[in-house]
Amino acid sequence: MVARILIFDGAPGRAQQAIAAHGGLTNTQMFERALSRHQQGLEFFSLNVADGERLPQGMAIGDFDGVVITGSPLSVYKPVPAVTRQIDLAREVFASGVPSYGSCWGLQLMTAALGGVVRESPQGGEIGIARNITLNDGGHAHPLFAGKARAFDALCWHRDEVETLPSGATALASNGVSDIQAVEIAGAGSSFLGVQYHPEHTFATTAAIMEARIDRLVEEGFERSLLEGVIADLRAMEVDPGRRDIAWRLGLDKQVIDPVLRTAEFGNWLRAKVLPRRAERLAAA
């Protein structure tokens, strides 16, 4: 029996199509690629909860060994139906006892679902690359970060952040932009691990998001020619990660360049949470 992963997609399809039009990947593509890099033979089922999809009749959250909650351009403090139905399902996921993980929106969503507070970042969020994410003592010792440096950069894109953690939550990392960069939330038999950055992102997807939103960024004061240069550099890194000149220009080290290190959180989550869950299902079968 292979491990079964539910991809809880929090981004509306239209938003993902806009990124794909600029050469980016969909959430499902990114998560399947990142998880499969660390564990072969995974079985995936993707559900676009933002667009109203629900599990088919006869299928339950408990049928899975892990749930990943993707990124999204939505904000949890704006209670439109695409948000409220996700909050409801996030509560169900946590209550089910199936190990769950969230990137960016996934962290924010589970935080709000369990009673925490999410806000628009007073520093404007992080665009492209989150710098100097630093593990606290708990994070440094946590299985989620096995093999990671004590401080590292990561691909990212967010304007919202966690302001107040829910009950049962422990912060694991922070940086100069957001005090909450990684979190563990534990309950009676429940487990959630989330990060504010995007280990699943590729250079091409980061470039696509930047290009799709370039007009807004220019309105906010970013120089268009500078943005276009960064977009070109990111695309070149996707084709040839060995471009030392671009790595130097963008300030990238192996924690971002090496796809195994960049996605290490997924392998660690699978080993620490998902595969033990699969073993329990096998024993009970």
Helices and strands as residue ranges (DSSP letters): E 4-9, H 13-20, H 27-36, E 43-48, G 61-63, E 66-69, H 81-96, E 100-103, H 105-113, E 117-120, E 126-135, H 137-141, G 143-145, E 151-158, E 160-164, E 169-174, E 182-187, E 190-195, H 203-212, H 214-219, H 224-239, H 244-250, H 254-257, H 259-262, H 264-269, I 270-274, H 275-284
